[in-house]
Amino acid sequence: MQVTVWTFLIVCPLVFLAGFVDSVAGGGGVISLPAYLIAGVPVKLAAGTNKLANGCGTALASYKYAKSGNVDWRAAIPAGVFSLIGSTLGTSLAVYMPDRILEIIIVSALPLVALMLFFSKGFGMEEKPSKSKGKTVFLASLIGLVIGCYDGLVGPGTGTFLALAFSMILGYTLLKSSGCAKIANLSSNVASLVVYLIHGDVLFSIGIPAIACSMLGNWLGSRFAIKGGSKKIRIVMFFVLGLLFIKIGLKLFGVEGF
């Protein structure tokens, strides 16, 4: 494809915004992937280039969260390992299960999740008593497996759902949950990127400047989250859940690419 100035003017600002949102509450792919498609990048190249930029941005955000002490490695590592397994299973299941059924379930569930966040004012604000090491590893592995499977089947909002699961199931604050979600998401991003690179589905002429924009967005977003704490993450999560609802809802009505 022919890359023009307009390609960069469309992609770069949206990738920056996606990086900021993703580092705070996950779900940045809902913004970044359509940016490439709007700029005229073919679907496979868009997906591969998106993984390249997002992967680098997620790596920086992961470092920032880890450095600030907002990652529980007992949960993050097994969740990352099992998210890879779950993603593989989900991709395999996608052949047999109509994704429309799961999309209807997700569209129905998203408003309920948003209502839960709205009415549970203290949700994710304070950390609950820690569980035993064995229980933490088991539950984190289960989180990674289930949400990784969702990632393979549908995909959008995986980081957001990981963060919510870490808070609801393991009792972490939304800040620590976001840190653990970044580590888990990073492992699946790297695995996907390797596949795209092997097949030559990465457009480096756009991907390299997009990396810079994604990393800047992730750096500023992680600072925003770490300084603002769980309260600011909660606000951004409403925004992400709204975007997810619109994106999957439009897809159900046959509107693709947004």
Helices and strands as residue ranges (DSSP letters): H 5-25, H 29-38, H 43-67, H 73-93, H 99-119, H 133-153, H 158-170, H 174-198, H 204-252
